[in-house]
Amino acid sequence: MNARSRHPANRSAPPRRRIAGRARDIPSFIVMDVLEKAHELEREGRSIVHLEIGEPDFTTPRCICEAAVEAIRRGETHYTHSLGIIELREAVCEHYLDSYGVRIDPDRVLVTSGTSPALFMIFAALLETGDEIIFSDPHYPCYPNFAGFLGARAVLVKGEEEDGFQLRPAEIRKKLTPRTRAILVNSPSNPTGNLLSPERMEAIAGMGYPVISDEIYHGLVYGETAHSILEFTDNAFVLNGFSKRFAMTGWRLGYLIAPREFIRPLQKIQQNFLISAGSVSQWAGVAALRKAAPDVERMKQVYDERRRYMIQRIREMGFGLPVEPSGAFYMLANAGHLSKNSYELAFEILENAHVGITPGIDFGRNAEGYLRFSYANSLENIREGLSRLEKYLATRRVSPSG
Ligand SMILES: Cc1ncc(COP(=O)(O)O)c(C=O)c1O
């Protein structure tokens, strides 16, 4: 090195620190913006009724917690097989046989740390840059965000309100291109709470494209029957988890069922990114599938009572809800008579009525002008929240502020 190259001005500059585009550009969850504002108001001493949250208000059933404690006592505190413990994969297969009459091999099941990583792994295994994946608008916010993160394109099929926003096979056919790699269905759906009819599921399965079926809200269905995509085709990727049905959001446990040739690639993704799902949570999951059916039934009855109350009150208050939602714990109500801007409306309601509600825009452009109400809260709180909202809307009608 000569004196000239040692001079600071002549050294090549270190690269400027910058955030990679994919991390910079991934959209946030708007519902979290509402929740954070709600928490800010709570810190100022306001009482807020939360109807925005997509998380069961129940604590995890006792038999599941006890199984986890026993697992800790037995020393089940290590990494597990990257596909998940065989006991849990077998319990998943039994569950799919009992509930849907479909026979799957435990080798086709991969246990993950929640449904979210399962979703990401399936997208990562199926989609190359520029590939297209079809799903409905409205939809769960992660779907387009994960696709975009991977450089793939979300192709949206608009649902119609009168039809419960469900995917129409004829509309899907219009969107198929040589770049289509998968069609995604979510029934019961977040944000609508509606189910996709078995006839439509069959028609979608019959198109011959891989179908990704997000079945996380199965088990929380009122008066109807949820069908698994595996009843109609093996060319399918099932996503499921324990967060909603078993009130286990904090345990971070889910699973996927995939065609056999995808398991090894998915397993390698799991090994690299996550190693395995949490061992204690997996043992809790075995107890959930084998022992917690009566608890799920009890929670379901409570949700159903809240659902019926909320549907009636939302309609009385003038919101549009042409189709009664019969699954999950959400309803997507038309608030177009109040505002065309659901984001502003949700914040206006939060700040003035002290009720948290999720703006429809979080779930796609087709849900703009709508609000998602969650009944994952006690009947008492739902009563209070809706009565606050009704009172506020009455004053707003006299002197509209938005
Ligand atoms: C439709 C849908 N899929 C997947 C998830 C992710 O759930 P988790 O990662 O807690 O299993 C959620 C959570 O709200 C959801 O609503």
The ligand as an ORCA input file, in Angstrom:
! r2SCAN-3c Opt
* xyz 0 1
  C     -57.165    -16.335      7.558
  C     -55.999    -16.443      8.496
  N     -54.974    -17.245      8.173
  C     -53.899    -17.356      8.974
  C     -53.805    -16.650     10.153
  C     -52.558    -16.799     10.999
  O     -52.779    -17.440     12.193
  P     -51.632    -18.046     13.126
  O     -50.311    -17.704     12.534
  O     -51.855    -17.455     14.481
  O     -51.858    -19.533     13.141
  C     -54.847    -15.799     10.538
  C     -54.758    -14.990     11.771
  O     -55.537    -14.094     12.028
  C     -55.986    -15.694      9.684
  O     -57.022    -14.902      9.989
*
